[in-house]
Amino acid sequence: MWSPFARRADAFHTFLSDNREAGTAIATAMAEAGESWSRTLAEQDDEREATWRGRALNAEDALKTAHAEILTQRTRIGELRSEMRNLWAE
């Protein structure tokens, strides 16, 4: 016993066999839809990549700033230690 879906599929297959132009039109539409979908996915990938690239550049800048601040603080700590040694030596 055929399910309604199988009957419809068989009818669709028969229709396409009898109507080559319709089959060609459907195949063309499916190909165009696939190409459109591929372009959409590629555009989304490009957008995501640009976002991550921007985040990476921001993180790199923040890291450079943090390293500079750490160097400044270490230099200041060294200066303060020298001052403390000088005070204890007196």
Jmol script that loads the backbone (N, CA, C; Angstrom):
load data "model"
ATOM      1  N   MET A   1       0.841  -1.184   0.000  1.00  0.00           N
ATOM      2  CA  MET A   1       0.000   0.000   0.000  1.00  0.00           C
ATOM      3  C   MET A   1       0.886   1.247   0.000  1.00  0.00           C
ATOM      4  N   TRP A   2       0.601   2.159  -0.869  1.00  0.00           N
ATOM      5  CA  TRP A   2       1.400   3.374  -1.011  1.00  0.00           C
ATOM      6  C   TRP A   2       0.929   4.434  -0.028  1.00  0.00           C
ATOM      7  N   SER A   3       1.876   5.119   0.526  1.00  0.00           N
ATOM      8  CA  SER A   3       1.514   6.241   1.392  1.00  0.00           C
ATOM      9  C   SER A   3       1.135   7.427   0.510  1.00  0.00           C
ATOM     10  N   PRO A   4       0.408   8.378   1.086  1.00  0.00           N
ATOM     11  CA  PRO A   4       0.049   9.567   0.279  1.00  0.00           C
ATOM     12  C   PRO A   4       1.289  10.280  -0.265  1.00  0.00           C
ATOM     13  N   PHE A   5       2.349  10.303   0.533  1.00  0.00           N
ATOM     14  CA  PHE A   5       3.574  10.971   0.077  1.00  0.00           C
ATOM     15  C   PHE A   5       4.172  10.231  -1.115  1.00  0.00           C
ATOM     16  N   ALA A   6       4.218   8.903  -1.018  1.00  0.00           N
ATOM     17  CA  ALA A   6       4.775   8.102  -2.118  1.00  0.00           C
ATOM     18  C   ALA A   6       3.944   8.290  -3.381  1.00  0.00           C
ATOM     19  N   ARG A   7       2.634   8.336  -3.248  1.00  0.00           N
ATOM     20  CA  ARG A   7       1.763   8.550  -4.410  1.00  0.00           C
ATOM     21  C   ARG A   7       2.035   9.914  -5.039  1.00  0.00           C
ATOM     22  N   ARG A   8       2.170  10.920  -4.177  1.00  0.00           N
ATOM     23  CA  ARG A   8       2.451  12.266  -4.693  1.00  0.00           C
ATOM     24  C   ARG A   8       3.823  12.296  -5.368  1.00  0.00           C
ATOM     25  N   ALA A   9       4.788  11.615  -4.764  1.00  0.00           N
ATOM     26  CA  ALA A   9       6.128  11.594  -5.341  1.00  0.00           C
ATOM     27  C   ALA A   9       6.111  10.900  -6.694  1.00  0.00           C
ATOM     28  N   ASP A  10       5.389   9.804  -6.779  1.00  0.00           N
ATOM     29  CA  ASP A  10       5.284   9.088  -8.051  1.00  0.00           C
ATOM     30  C   ASP A  10       4.596   9.963  -9.090  1.00  0.00           C
ATOM     31  N   ALA A  11       3.543  10.657  -8.683  1.00  0.00           N
ATOM     32  CA  ALA A  11       2.835  11.558  -9.605  1.00  0.00           C
ATOM     33  C   ALA A  11       3.769  12.682 -10.056  1.00  0.00           C
ATOM     34  N   PHE A  12       4.562  13.194  -9.136  1.00  0.00           N
ATOM     35  CA  PHE A  12       5.497  14.259  -9.469  1.00  0.00           C
ATOM     36  C   PHE A  12       6.543  13.736 -10.452  1.00  0.00           C
ATOM     37  N   HIS A  13       7.063  12.541 -10.202  1.00  0.00           N
ATOM     38  CA  HIS A  13       8.049  11.935 -11.097  1.00  0.00           C
ATOM     39  C   HIS A  13       7.441  11.729 -12.491  1.00  0.00           C
ATOM     40  N   THR A  14       6.231  11.237 -12.530  1.00  0.00           N
ATOM     41  CA  THR A  14       5.544  11.029 -13.810  1.00  0.00           C
ATOM     42  C   THR A  14       5.347  12.358 -14.526  1.00  0.00           C
ATOM     43  N   PHE A  15       4.936  13.387 -13.770  1.00  0.00           N
ATOM     44  CA  PHE A  15       4.740  14.719 -14.348  1.00  0.00           C
ATOM     45  C   PHE A  15       6.043  15.224 -14.965  1.00  0.00           C
ATOM     46  N   LEU A  16       7.155  15.068 -14.231  1.00  0.00           N
ATOM     47  CA  LEU A  16       8.433  15.545 -14.747  1.00  0.00           C
ATOM     48  C   LEU A  16       8.880  14.753 -15.963  1.00  0.00           C
ATOM     49  N   SER A  17       8.596  13.461 -15.964  1.00  0.00           N
ATOM     50  CA  SER A  17       8.954  12.637 -17.136  1.00  0.00           C
ATOM     51  C   SER A  17       8.189  13.090 -18.367  1.00  0.00           C
ATOM     52  N   ASP A  18       6.922  13.446 -18.175  1.00  0.00           N
ATOM     53  CA  ASP A  18       6.077  13.857 -19.297  1.00  0.00           C
ATOM     54  C   ASP A  18       6.309  15.309 -19.694  1.00  0.00           C
ATOM     55  N   ASN A  19       6.834  16.112 -18.807  1.00  0.00           N
ATOM     56  CA  ASN A  19       6.998  17.549 -19.049  1.00  0.00           C
ATOM     57  C   ASN A  19       8.460  17.936 -18.816  1.00  0.00           C
ATOM     58  N   ARG A  20       9.273  17.712 -19.817  1.00  0.00           N
ATOM     59  CA  ARG A  20      10.722  17.988 -19.693  1.00  0.00           C
ATOM     60  C   ARG A  20      10.995  19.459 -19.383  1.00  0.00           C
ATOM     61  N   GLU A  21      10.211  20.357 -19.952  1.00  0.00           N
ATOM     62  CA  GLU A  21      10.417  21.784 -19.708  1.00  0.00           C
ATOM     63  C   GLU A  21      10.210  22.116 -18.230  1.00  0.00           C
ATOM     64  N   ALA A  22       9.193  21.511 -17.645  1.00  0.00           N
ATOM     65  CA  ALA A  22       8.931  21.743 -16.221  1.00  0.00           C
ATOM     66  C   ALA A  22      10.092  21.208 -15.395  1.00  0.00           C
ATOM     67  N   GLY A  23      10.591  20.030 -15.757  1.00  0.00           N
ATOM     68  CA  GLY A  23      11.732  19.459 -15.047  1.00  0.00           C
ATOM     69  C   GLY A  23      12.951  20.350 -15.146  1.00  0.00           C
ATOM     70  N   THR A  24      13.188  20.888 -16.338  1.00  0.00           N
ATOM     71  CA  THR A  24      14.314  21.793 -16.543  1.00  0.00           C
ATOM     72  C   THR A  24      14.139  23.068 -15.716  1.00  0.00           C
ATOM     73  N   ALA A  25      12.922  23.597 -15.706  1.00  0.00           N
ATOM     74  CA  ALA A  25      12.644  24.819 -14.938  1.00  0.00           C
ATOM     75  C   ALA A  25      12.865  24.571 -13.440  1.00  0.00           C
ATOM     76  N   ILE A  26      12.409  23.421 -12.971  1.00  0.00           N
ATOM     77  CA  ILE A  26      12.582  23.100 -11.546  1.00  0.00           C
ATOM     78  C   ILE A  26      14.063  22.926 -11.224  1.00  0.00           C
ATOM     79  N   ALA A  27      14.794  22.231 -12.086  1.00  0.00           N
ATOM     80  CA  ALA A  27      16.232  22.029 -11.865  1.00  0.00           C
ATOM     81  C   ALA A  27      16.971  23.362 -11.863  1.00  0.00           C
ATOM     82  N   THR A  28      16.606  24.254 -12.779  1.00  0.00           N
ATOM     83  CA  THR A  28      17.231  25.576 -12.842  1.00  0.00           C
ATOM     84  C   THR A  28      16.933  26.374 -11.568  1.00  0.00           C
ATOM     85  N   ALA A  29      15.672  26.337 -11.145  1.00  0.00           N
ATOM     86  CA  ALA A  29      15.287  27.064  -9.927  1.00  0.00           C
ATOM     87  C   ALA A  29      16.029  26.515  -8.711  1.00  0.00           C
ATOM     88  N   MET A  30      16.172  25.207  -8.639  1.00  0.00           N
ATOM     89  CA  MET A  30      16.886  24.606  -7.508  1.00  0.00           C
ATOM     90  C   MET A  30      18.363  24.996  -7.532  1.00  0.00           C
ATOM     91  N   ALA A  31      18.960  25.020  -8.710  1.00  0.00           N
ATOM     92  CA  ALA A  31      20.365  25.411  -8.834  1.00  0.00           C
ATOM     93  C   ALA A  31      20.552  26.871  -8.424  1.00  0.00           C
ATOM     94  N   GLU A  32      19.651  27.735  -8.904  1.00  0.00           N
ATOM     95  CA  GLU A  32      19.740  29.155  -8.545  1.00  0.00           C
ATOM     96  C   GLU A  32      19.558  29.353  -7.049  1.00  0.00           C
ATOM     97  N   ALA A  33      18.623  28.617  -6.457  1.00  0.00           N
ATOM     98  CA  ALA A  33      18.401  28.726  -5.014  1.00  0.00           C
ATOM     99  C   ALA A  33      19.637  28.255  -4.260  1.00  0.00           C
ATOM    100  N   GLY A  34      20.261  27.192  -4.752  1.00  0.00           N
ATOM    101  CA  GLY A  34      21.480  26.691  -4.125  1.00  0.00           C
ATOM    102  C   GLY A  34      22.611  27.695  -4.210  1.00  0.00           C
ATOM    103  N   GLU A  35      22.763  28.326  -5.380  1.00  0.00           N
ATOM    104  CA  GLU A  35      23.801  29.344  -5.559  1.00  0.00           C
ATOM    105  C   GLU A  35      23.535  30.535  -4.653  1.00  0.00           C
ATOM    106  N   SER A  36      22.272  30.944  -4.573  1.00  0.00           N
ATOM    107  CA  SER A  36      21.906  32.064  -3.710  1.00  0.00           C
ATOM    108  C   SER A  36      22.222  31.735  -2.256  1.00  0.00           C
ATOM    109  N   TRP A  37      21.901  30.522  -1.853  1.00  0.00           N
ATOM    110  CA  TRP A  37      22.157  30.089  -0.479  1.00  0.00           C
ATOM    111  C   TRP A  37      23.664  30.057  -0.216  1.00  0.00           C
ATOM    112  N   SER A  38      24.436  29.589  -1.189  1.00  0.00           N
ATOM    113  CA  SER A  38      25.893  29.548  -1.044  1.00  0.00           C
ATOM    114  C   SER A  38      26.460  30.952  -0.887  1.00  0.00           C
ATOM    115  N   ARG A  39      25.937  31.893  -1.680  1.00  0.00           N
ATOM    116  CA  ARG A  39      26.395  33.292  -1.571  1.00  0.00           C
ATOM    117  C   ARG A  39      26.056  33.859  -0.203  1.00  0.00           C
ATOM    118  N   THR A  40      24.846  33.556   0.271  1.00  0.00           N
ATOM    119  CA  THR A  40      24.420  34.048   1.583  1.00  0.00           C
ATOM    120  C   THR A  40      25.344  33.511   2.669  1.00  0.00           C
ATOM    121  N   LEU A  41      25.650  32.228   2.611  1.00  0.00           N
ATOM    122  CA  LEU A  41      26.549  31.630   3.606  1.00  0.00           C
ATOM    123  C   LEU A  41      27.942  32.241   3.525  1.00  0.00           C
ATOM    124  N   ALA A  42      28.434  32.469   2.315  1.00  0.00           N
ATOM    125  CA  ALA A  42      29.760  33.071   2.143  1.00  0.00           C
ATOM    126  C   ALA A  42      29.783  34.485   2.711  1.00  0.00           C
ATOM    127  N   GLU A  43      28.719  35.249   2.473  1.00  0.00           N
ATOM    128  CA  GLU A  43      28.643  36.610   3.014  1.00  0.00           C
ATOM    129  C   GLU A  43      28.617  36.583   4.538  1.00  0.00           C
ATOM    130  N   GLN A  44      27.857  35.660   5.101  1.00  0.00           N
ATOM    131  CA  GLN A  44      27.806  35.547   6.558  1.00  0.00           C
ATOM    132  C   GLN A  44      29.176  35.174   7.124  1.00  0.00           C
ATOM    133  N   ASP A  45      29.875  34.270   6.439  1.00  0.00           N
ATOM    134  CA  ASP A  45      31.221  33.897   6.878  1.00  0.00           C
ATOM    135  C   ASP A  45      32.154  35.101   6.840  1.00  0.00           C
ATOM    136  N   ASP A  46      32.056  35.896   5.763  1.00  0.00           N
ATOM    137  CA  ASP A  46      32.898  37.092   5.652  1.00  0.00           C
ATOM    138  C   ASP A  46      32.610  38.070   6.782  1.00  0.00           C
ATOM    139  N   GLU A  47      31.328  38.252   7.107  1.00  0.00           N
ATOM    140  CA  GLU A  47      30.963  39.159   8.188  1.00  0.00           C
ATOM    141  C   GLU A  47      31.503  38.674   9.523  1.00  0.00           C
ATOM    142  N   ARG A  48      31.362  37.374   9.779  1.00  0.00           N
ATOM    143  CA  ARG A  48      31.876  36.805  11.036  1.00  0.00           C
ATOM    144  C   ARG A  48      33.391  36.947  11.116  1.00  0.00           C
ATOM    145  N   GLU A  49      34.055  36.681   9.995  1.00  0.00           N
ATOM    146  CA  GLU A  49      35.509  36.782   9.984  1.00  0.00           C
ATOM    147  C   GLU A  49      35.948  38.211  10.255  1.00  0.00           C
ATOM    148  N   ALA A  50      35.269  39.171   9.647  1.00  0.00           N
ATOM    149  CA  ALA A  50      35.599  40.582   9.881  1.00  0.00           C
ATOM    150  C   ALA A  50      35.386  40.942  11.343  1.00  0.00           C
ATOM    151  N   THR A  51      34.322  40.443  11.945  1.00  0.00           N
ATOM    152  CA  THR A  51      34.056  40.715  13.357  1.00  0.00           C
ATOM    153  C   THR A  51      35.161  40.145  14.223  1.00  0.00           C
ATOM    154  N   TRP A  52      35.525  38.891  13.962  1.00  0.00           N
ATOM    155  CA  TRP A  52      36.589  38.271  14.756  1.00  0.00           C
ATOM    156  C   TRP A  52      37.930  38.934  14.509  1.00  0.00           C
ATOM    157  N   ARG A  53      38.180  39.361  13.279  1.00  0.00           N
ATOM    158  CA  ARG A  53      39.431  40.054  12.978  1.00  0.00           C
ATOM    159  C   ARG A  53      39.499  41.355  13.783  1.00  0.00           C
ATOM    160  N   GLY A  54      38.388  42.082  13.826  1.00  0.00           N
ATOM    161  CA  GLY A  54      38.345  43.313  14.608  1.00  0.00           C
ATOM    162  C   GLY A  54      38.564  43.055  16.089  1.00  0.00           C
ATOM    163  N   ARG A  55      37.941  42.008  16.601  1.00  0.00           N
ATOM    164  CA  ARG A  55      38.133  41.657  18.007  1.00  0.00           C
ATOM    165  C   ARG A  55      39.588  41.291  18.286  1.00  0.00           C
ATOM    166  N   ALA A  56      40.198  40.560  17.373  1.00  0.00           N
ATOM    167  CA  ALA A  56      41.592  40.161  17.556  1.00  0.00           C
ATOM    168  C   ALA A  56      42.503  41.388  17.569  1.00  0.00           C
ATOM    169  N   LEU A  57      42.243  42.332  16.668  1.00  0.00           N
ATOM    170  CA  LEU A  57      43.044  43.554  16.645  1.00  0.00           C
ATOM    171  C   LEU A  57      42.850  44.362  17.926  1.00  0.00           C
ATOM    172  N   ASN A  58      41.617  44.438  18.417  1.00  0.00           N
ATOM    173  CA  ASN A  58      41.361  45.144  19.671  1.00  0.00           C
ATOM    174  C   ASN A  58      42.063  44.465  20.832  1.00  0.00           C
ATOM    175  N   ALA A  59      42.031  43.137  20.858  1.00  0.00           N
ATOM    176  CA  ALA A  59      42.700  42.394  21.926  1.00  0.00           C
ATOM    177  C   ALA A  59      44.208  42.606  21.862  1.00  0.00           C
ATOM    178  N   GLU A  60      44.752  42.645  20.658  1.00  0.00           N
ATOM    179  CA  GLU A  60      46.182  42.879  20.487  1.00  0.00           C
ATOM    180  C   GLU A  60      46.563  44.262  21.006  1.00  0.00           C
ATOM    181  N   ASP A  61      45.765  45.271  20.688  1.00  0.00           N
ATOM    182  CA  ASP A  61      46.023  46.618  21.190  1.00  0.00           C
ATOM    183  C   ASP A  61      45.932  46.670  22.714  1.00  0.00           C
ATOM    184  N   ALA A  62      44.927  46.003  23.275  1.00  0.00           N
ATOM    185  CA  ALA A  62      44.774  45.980  24.733  1.00  0.00           C
ATOM    186  C   ALA A  62      45.960  45.284  25.394  1.00  0.00           C
ATOM    187  N   LEU A  63      46.463  44.234  24.771  1.00  0.00           N
ATOM    188  CA  LEU A  63      47.618  43.521  25.306  1.00  0.00           C
ATOM    189  C   LEU A  63      48.859  44.403  25.288  1.00  0.00           C
ATOM    190  N   LYS A  64      49.068  45.135  24.210  1.00  0.00           N
ATOM    191  CA  LYS A  64      50.208  46.066  24.140  1.00  0.00           C
ATOM    192  C   LYS A  64      50.098  47.126  25.226  1.00  0.00           C
ATOM    193  N   THR A  65      48.890  47.653  25.418  1.00  0.00           N
ATOM    194  CA  THR A  65      48.668  48.660  26.458  1.00  0.00           C
ATOM    195  C   THR A  65      48.947  48.069  27.842  1.00  0.00           C
ATOM    196  N   ALA A  66      48.486  46.845  28.082  1.00  0.00           N
ATOM    197  CA  ALA A  66      48.709  46.189  29.384  1.00  0.00           C
ATOM    198  C   ALA A  66      50.198  45.967  29.623  1.00  0.00           C
ATOM    199  N   HIS A  67      50.928  45.520  28.599  1.00  0.00           N
ATOM    200  CA  HIS A  67      52.369  45.305  28.753  1.00  0.00           C
ATOM    201  C   HIS A  67      53.086  46.616  29.069  1.00  0.00           C
ATOM    202  N   ALA A  68      52.693  47.686  28.400  1.00  0.00           N
ATOM    203  CA  ALA A  68      53.300  48.993  28.668  1.00  0.00           C
ATOM    204  C   ALA A  68      53.013  49.432  30.099  1.00  0.00           C
ATOM    205  N   GLU A  69      51.788  49.237  30.572  1.00  0.00           N
ATOM    206  CA  GLU A  69      51.414  49.606  31.944  1.00  0.00           C
ATOM    207  C   GLU A  69      52.192  48.767  32.961  1.00  0.00           C
ATOM    208  N   ILE A  70      52.333  47.487  32.698  1.00  0.00           N
ATOM    209  CA  ILE A  70      53.098  46.612  33.601  1.00  0.00           C
ATOM    210  C   ILE A  70      54.545  47.068  33.680  1.00  0.00           C
ATOM    211  N   LEU A  71      55.148  47.405  32.551  1.00  0.00           N
ATOM    212  CA  LEU A  71      56.525  47.906  32.545  1.00  0.00           C
ATOM    213  C   LEU A  71      56.638  49.194  33.346  1.00  0.00           C
ATOM    214  N   THR A  72      55.681  50.093  33.170  1.00  0.00           N
ATOM    215  CA  THR A  72      55.679  51.355  33.930  1.00  0.00           C
ATOM    216  C   THR A  72      55.581  51.075  35.425  1.00  0.00           C
ATOM    217  N   GLN A  73      54.696  50.172  35.819  1.00  0.00           N
ATOM    218  CA  GLN A  73      54.529  49.852  37.237  1.00  0.00           C
ATOM    219  C   GLN A  73      55.769  49.178  37.815  1.00  0.00           C
ATOM    220  N   ARG A  74      56.386  48.268  37.068  1.00  0.00           N
ATOM    221  CA  ARG A  74      57.603  47.610  37.546  1.00  0.00           C
ATOM    222  C   ARG A  74      58.731  48.618  37.724  1.00  0.00           C
ATOM    223  N   THR A  75      58.834  49.553  36.790  1.00  0.00           N
ATOM    224  CA  THR A  75      59.857  50.609  36.906  1.00  0.00           C
ATOM    225  C   THR A  75      59.614  51.433  38.163  1.00  0.00           C
ATOM    226  N   ARG A  76      58.359  51.805  38.387  1.00  0.00           N
ATOM    227  CA  ARG A  76      58.015  52.610  39.579  1.00  0.00           C
ATOM    228  C   ARG A  76      58.274  51.830  40.869  1.00  0.00           C
ATOM    229  N   ILE A  77      57.961  50.550  40.871  1.00  0.00           N
ATOM    230  CA  ILE A  77      58.221  49.717  42.052  1.00  0.00           C
ATOM    231  C   ILE A  77      59.723  49.670  42.331  1.00  0.00           C
ATOM    232  N   GLY A  78      60.514  49.518  41.287  1.00  0.00           N
ATOM    233  CA  GLY A  78      61.977  49.528  41.451  1.00  0.00           C
ATOM    234  C   GLY A  78      62.468  50.837  42.038  1.00  0.00           C
ATOM    235  N   GLU A  79      61.935  51.945  41.564  1.00  0.00           N
ATOM    236  CA  GLU A  79      62.323  53.261  42.095  1.00  0.00           C
ATOM    237  C   GLU A  79      61.949  53.384  43.570  1.00  0.00           C
ATOM    238  N   LEU A  80      60.749  52.941  43.932  1.00  0.00           N
ATOM    239  CA  LEU A  80      60.295  53.026  45.322  1.00  0.00           C
ATOM    240  C   LEU A  80      61.135  52.128  46.235  1.00  0.00           C
ATOM    241  N   ARG A  81      61.524  50.956  45.758  1.00  0.00           N
ATOM    242  CA  ARG A  81      62.390  50.082  46.551  1.00  0.00           C
ATOM    243  C   ARG A  81      63.734  50.752  46.819  1.00  0.00           C
ATOM    244  N   SER A  82      64.253  51.390  45.782  1.00  0.00           N
ATOM    245  CA  SER A  82      65.544  52.112  45.977  1.00  0.00           C
ATOM    246  C   SER A  82      65.379  53.196  47.025  1.00  0.00           C
ATOM    247  N   GLU A  83      64.285  53.940  46.962  1.00  0.00           N
ATOM    248  CA  GLU A  83      64.033  54.984  47.949  1.00  0.00           C
ATOM    249  C   GLU A  83      63.925  54.406  49.344  1.00  0.00           C
ATOM    250  N   MET A  84      63.246  53.250  49.479  1.00  0.00           N
ATOM    251  CA  MET A  84      63.094  52.606  50.784  1.00  0.00           C
ATOM    252  C   MET A  84      64.465  52.147  51.314  1.00  0.00           C
ATOM    253  N   ARG A  85      65.313  51.579  50.465  1.00  0.00           N
ATOM    254  CA  ARG A  85      66.640  51.149  50.885  1.00  0.00           C
ATOM    255  C   ARG A  85      67.460  52.351  51.349  1.00  0.00           C
ATOM    256  N   ASN A  86      67.341  53.443  50.616  1.00  0.00           N
ATOM    257  CA  ASN A  86      68.071  54.646  50.992  1.00  0.00           C
ATOM    258  C   ASN A  86      67.586  55.161  52.351  1.00  0.00           C
ATOM    259  N   LEU A  87      66.284  55.100  52.628  1.00  0.00           N
ATOM    260  CA  LEU A  87      65.752  55.561  53.910  1.00  0.00           C
ATOM    261  C   LEU A  87      66.216  54.645  55.039  1.00  0.00           C
ATOM    262  N   TRP A  88      66.281  53.353  54.808  1.00  0.00           N
ATOM    263  CA  TRP A  88      66.699  52.425  55.856  1.00  0.00           C
ATOM    264  C   TRP A  88      68.216  52.549  56.100  1.00  0.00           C
ATOM    265  N   ALA A  89      68.949  52.911  55.065  1.00  0.00           N
ATOM    266  CA  ALA A  89      70.405  53.028  55.198  1.00  0.00           C
ATOM    267  C   ALA A  89      70.781  54.257  56.011  1.00  0.00           C
ATOM    268  N   GLU A  90      69.952  55.212  56.085  1.00  0.00           N
ATOM    269  CA  GLU A  90      70.278  56.451  56.811  1.00  0.00           C
ATOM    270  C   GLU A  90      70.217  56.276  58.280  1.00  0.00           C
TER     271      GLU A  90
END
end "model"
wireframe off; spacefill off
backbone 0.3
color backbone group
